[in-house]
Amino acid sequence: MLKLILADNQAIFRAGIAKVLAVEDEMRIVAQAQTAEQMFMALDKFRAAVLIIAGGFHSDFNSILSAANKNKTRVVVLADTGESAQRYMAAGAHGVVYRNVTSPALVDCVRKIARGENWVQDMAVPSELTENDMVGLRVRDRLTAKELRIVALIVQGYKNKEIATQLGTTEQVIKNYLRNVYDKIGVSDRLELALFTIHHRILNEAAAATAAAAIPQPSQSAGISN
């Protein structure tokens, strides 16, 4: 049995990874940490085979590696798009995957890392490029810029109230937008929406770029318009 620890402060994404890995017979998620303290406690308590940790989860990466090595736990870094995998590998990580990693690739990565191999997601030639990107492209083109911003915030783990505050509107308006997004994509809840977005690179990057380019201004009047 491969014992795994997940450490990521993006709750929805953390839950998505757990959902993917938990269905594998030989894998068991023994802890999900949203703080550094929880992660260090889990490393000492469970002595897991693999720690999957977000790149920006803790500022002192060396302390993470030290605690993991003490417990014979190998480390996979979950990096954001654009981050250098080599930087983490040079620092001592055993593997690097990005947030757009497909479920089969993630499972393959964990298995190889647990066997003592190193594994880095190939960003130059993403797996399932044609089919995956065409689906993402079609969905991206169905969504308005406002909907893409909301999708990006959902992926980051924001609740409806927090999204409404960021966009200067009400929770009910956000709920209305989400219902439209669910219908357009064919998902039933925010977890499915987040996982779908993450696993379709073009859609994920479009949502992130739209959110970054449209920082709300305090002086803007309340309300959302297309």
HELIX and SHEET records of a PDB file:
HELIX    1   1 ALA A   11  ALA A   22  1                                  12    
HELIX    2   2 ALA A   36  PHE A   46  1                                  11    
HELIX    3   3 PHE A   61  LYS A   70  1                                  10    
HELIX    4   4 ALA A   85  ALA A   91  1                                   7    
HELIX    5   5 SER A  103  ALA A  114  1                                  12    
HELIX    6   6 LEU A  129  ARG A  142  1                                  14    
HELIX    7   7 ALA A  145  VAL A  155  1                                  11    
HELIX    8   8 ASN A  160  LEU A  167  1                                   8    
HELIX    9   9 GLU A  171  ILE A  185  1                                  15    
HELIX   10  10 ARG A  190  ILE A  198  1                                   9    
HELIX   11  11 ARG A  201  ALA A  213  1                                  13    
SHEET    1   A 6 MET A  27  ALA A  33  0                                        
SHEET    2   A 6 LEU A   2  ALA A   7  1                                        
SHEET    3   A 6 VAL A  50  ALA A  54  1                                        
SHEET    4   A 6 ARG A  74  ALA A  79  1                                        
SHEET    5   A 6 GLY A  95  TYR A  98  1                                        
SHEET    6   A 6 TRP A 119  VAL A 120  1                                        
END                                                                             
